[in-house]
Amino acid sequence: ARVGAPDAAVAKPAPDAGTAPSLDAARVAVGSPDAGQRPPRVRVNARGRLRVGCPDGVAQVFIDGKYVGQTLWEEPVAAGDHAVRVVRDGVSVQQKVKVLPGKLSKLKLSPRRGE
Protein backbone atom coordinates (compact mmCIF):
# COMPACT_ATOMS: atom_id res chain seq x y z
CA ALA A 1 0.00 0.00 0.00
CA ARG A 2 1.13 3.52 -0.65
CA VAL A 3 1.64 5.92 2.23
CA GLY A 4 -1.33 8.19 2.52
CA ALA A 5 -3.52 5.90 0.43
CA PRO A 6 -6.98 5.27 1.90
CA ASP A 7 -6.37 1.52 2.14
CA ALA A 8 -2.91 1.82 3.82
CA ALA A 9 -2.49 -0.29 6.94
CA VAL A 10 -0.78 1.23 9.96
CA ALA A 11 1.03 -1.10 12.34
CA LYS A 12 0.12 -0.52 15.96
CA PRO A 13 2.22 -1.74 18.90
CA ALA A 14 0.88 -4.70 20.79
CA PRO A 15 -0.94 -3.74 24.01
CA ASP A 16 1.72 -5.46 26.14
CA ALA A 17 4.68 -3.75 24.39
CA GLY A 18 6.67 -1.58 26.78
CA THR A 19 8.60 1.56 26.04
CA ALA A 20 12.16 1.47 24.78
CA PRO A 21 14.80 1.63 27.53
CA SER A 22 16.29 5.03 28.17
CA LEU A 23 19.61 5.92 26.61
CA ASP A 24 21.24 5.93 30.07
CA ALA A 25 19.98 2.40 30.75
CA ALA A 26 21.36 1.26 27.41
CA ARG A 27 24.77 2.75 28.22
CA VAL A 28 24.96 0.88 31.52
CA ALA A 29 23.71 -2.38 30.03
CA VAL A 30 26.29 -2.48 27.22
CA GLY A 31 29.87 -3.58 27.76
CA SER A 32 31.74 -4.82 30.78
CA PRO A 33 31.05 -4.59 34.49
CA ASP A 34 32.61 -1.13 34.22
CA ALA A 35 29.88 0.04 31.84
CA GLY A 36 28.83 3.55 32.63
CA GLN A 37 32.36 4.58 33.67
CA ARG A 38 34.42 6.76 31.39
CA PRO A 39 37.16 4.99 29.42
CA PRO A 40 40.75 5.95 30.31
CA ARG A 41 42.02 9.04 28.52
CA VAL A 42 44.43 8.33 25.71
CA ARG A 43 46.84 11.01 24.61
CA VAL A 44 46.43 11.40 20.90
CA ASN A 45 49.13 13.99 20.52
CA ALA A 46 52.06 13.07 22.76
CA ARG A 47 54.38 15.32 20.75
CA GLY A 48 55.07 19.01 20.80
CA ARG A 49 57.42 21.28 18.88
CA LEU A 50 60.70 22.73 20.08
CA ARG A 51 62.37 25.80 18.60
CA VAL A 52 65.98 26.55 19.56
CA GLY A 53 67.66 29.78 18.58
CA CYS A 54 70.96 31.52 19.24
CA PRO A 55 70.84 35.33 18.99
CA ASP A 56 74.65 35.44 18.57
CA GLY A 57 74.64 33.56 15.24
CA VAL A 58 74.64 29.98 14.00
CA ALA A 59 75.25 27.32 16.65
CA GLN A 60 75.07 23.53 16.86
CA VAL A 61 72.00 22.13 18.65
CA PHE A 62 71.98 18.98 20.80
CA ILE A 63 68.78 17.52 22.27
CA ASP A 64 69.27 14.98 25.07
CA GLY A 65 72.92 14.57 24.04
CA LYS A 66 72.19 13.94 20.33
CA TYR A 67 73.23 16.37 17.60
CA VAL A 68 70.08 17.44 15.71
CA GLY A 69 71.18 20.41 13.58
CA GLN A 70 71.95 24.12 13.67
CA THR A 71 70.09 27.18 14.87
CA LEU A 72 67.45 28.27 14.08
CA TRP A 73 66.23 24.70 14.69
CA GLU A 74 62.58 23.68 15.01
CA GLU A 75 61.19 20.15 14.92
CA PRO A 76 58.56 17.95 16.57
CA VAL A 77 59.82 16.18 19.70
CA ALA A 78 58.29 13.88 22.29
CA ALA A 79 56.39 15.72 24.98
CA GLY A 80 58.24 15.90 28.28
CA ASP A 81 61.53 17.15 29.71
CA HIS A 82 64.56 17.56 27.47
CA ALA A 83 68.15 18.76 27.91
CA VAL A 84 69.07 21.27 25.19
CA ARG A 85 72.69 22.21 24.55
CA VAL A 86 73.91 24.85 22.12
CA VAL A 87 77.57 25.00 21.01
CA ARG A 88 79.14 27.98 19.22
CA ASP A 89 82.86 28.59 18.69
CA GLY A 90 83.75 25.80 21.13
CA VAL A 91 81.62 27.25 23.93
CA SER A 92 78.45 25.56 25.07
CA VAL A 93 75.46 26.30 27.24
CA GLN A 94 72.82 23.83 28.36
CA GLN A 95 69.29 24.25 29.67
CA LYS A 96 66.38 21.96 30.48
CA VAL A 97 63.03 22.57 28.80
CA LYS A 98 59.59 21.03 29.20
CA VAL A 99 57.71 20.40 25.92
CA LEU A 100 53.94 20.16 26.25
CA PRO A 101 51.81 17.99 23.93
CA GLY A 102 50.57 19.93 20.92
CA LYS A 103 52.44 23.11 21.94
CA LEU A 104 55.49 25.01 20.67
CA SER A 105 58.29 25.55 23.21
CA LYS A 106 60.82 28.29 22.35
CA LEU A 107 64.33 28.51 23.73
CA LYS A 108 67.10 31.07 23.03
CA LEU A 109 70.57 30.20 24.27
CA SER A 110 73.77 32.27 23.97
CA PRO A 111 77.02 30.45 24.69
CA ARG A 112 79.59 32.98 25.95
CA ARG A 113 83.19 32.62 27.05
CA GLY A 114 83.90 33.14 30.73
CA GLU A 115 80.39 32.27 31.95
C-alpha positions as MATLAB code, in Angstrom:
seq = 'ARVGAPDAAVAKPAPDAGTAPSLDAARVAVGSPDAGQRPPRVRVNARGRLRVGCPDGVAQVFIDGKYVGQTLWEEPVAAGDHAVRVVRDGVSVQQKVKVLPGKLSKLKLSPRRGE';
ca = [
       0.000    0.000    0.000;
       1.129    3.522   -0.646;
       1.643    5.918    2.228;
      -1.330    8.191    2.517;
      -3.522    5.905    0.432;
      -6.975    5.271    1.899;
      -6.366    1.523    2.142;
      -2.905    1.816    3.818;
      -2.493   -0.290    6.943;
      -0.779    1.231    9.960;
       1.030   -1.103   12.344;
       0.116   -0.516   15.962;
       2.222   -1.742   18.897;
       0.881   -4.697   20.794;
      -0.940   -3.738   24.006;
       1.720   -5.461   26.143;
       4.678   -3.754   24.389;
       6.671   -1.576   26.783;
       8.599    1.561   26.038;
      12.158    1.472   24.781;
      14.805    1.631   27.525;
      16.288    5.032   28.168;
      19.608    5.921   26.614;
      21.236    5.932   30.072;
      19.977    2.401   30.755;
      21.359    1.263   27.409;
      24.770    2.750   28.220;
      24.960    0.883   31.521;
      23.713   -2.380   30.025;
      26.288   -2.480   27.224;
      29.871   -3.582   27.757;
      31.735   -4.819   30.778;
      31.051   -4.590   34.491;
      32.614   -1.131   34.224;
      29.876    0.039   31.845;
      28.830    3.552   32.629;
      32.355    4.581   33.669;
      34.422    6.755   31.389;
      37.155    4.990   29.421;
      40.745    5.950   30.306;
      42.024    9.042   28.518;
      44.431    8.330   25.707;
      46.838   11.008   24.609;
      46.425   11.399   20.904;
      49.134   13.992   20.524;
      52.060   13.074   22.763;
      54.379   15.318   20.752;
      55.074   19.012   20.797;
      57.423   21.283   18.878;
      60.699   22.726   20.076;
      62.375   25.802   18.595;
      65.980   26.548   19.559;
      67.663   29.782   18.577;
      70.956   31.522   19.243;
      70.838   35.334   18.987;
      74.646   35.443   18.571;
      74.636   33.560   15.242;
      74.636   29.985   14.000;
      75.250   27.318   16.646;
      75.069   23.529   16.865;
      72.002   22.126   18.653;
      71.976   18.979   20.796;
      68.779   17.525   22.269;
      69.268   14.980   25.067;
      72.922   14.570   24.037;
      72.186   13.939   20.329;
      73.232   16.367   17.598;
      70.083   17.438   15.712;
      71.178   20.409   13.584;
      71.950   24.116   13.668;
      70.088   27.179   14.873;
      67.448   28.265   14.080;
      66.233   24.697   14.686;
      62.583   23.682   15.008;
      61.188   20.146   14.918;
      58.559   17.954   16.567;
      59.817   16.179   19.703;
      58.290   13.878   22.290;
      56.386   15.722   24.975;
      58.237   15.896   28.285;
      61.527   17.148   29.714;
      64.565   17.558   27.465;
      68.146   18.762   27.912;
      69.072   21.270   25.192;
      72.693   22.212   24.553;
      73.906   24.850   22.115;
      77.573   25.004   21.013;
      79.142   27.975   19.216;
      82.856   28.592   18.687;
      83.752   25.795   21.128;
      81.621   27.252   23.934;
      78.451   25.561   25.075;
      75.461   26.300   27.244;
      72.819   23.830   28.365;
      69.289   24.250   29.672;
      66.382   21.961   30.478;
      63.032   22.568   28.798;
      59.586   21.032   29.195;
      57.715   20.404   25.924;
      53.936   20.160   26.251;
      51.815   17.987   23.931;
      50.573   19.930   20.923;
      52.441   23.109   21.936;
      55.490   25.007   20.668;
      58.288   25.548   23.208;
      60.818   28.285   22.349;
      64.330   28.506   23.727;
      67.101   31.069   23.029;
      70.570   30.204   24.267;
      73.766   32.274   23.969;
      77.024   30.447   24.690;
      79.590   32.984   25.951;
      83.189   32.620   27.050;
      83.900   33.137   30.731;
      80.387   32.270   31.953;
];
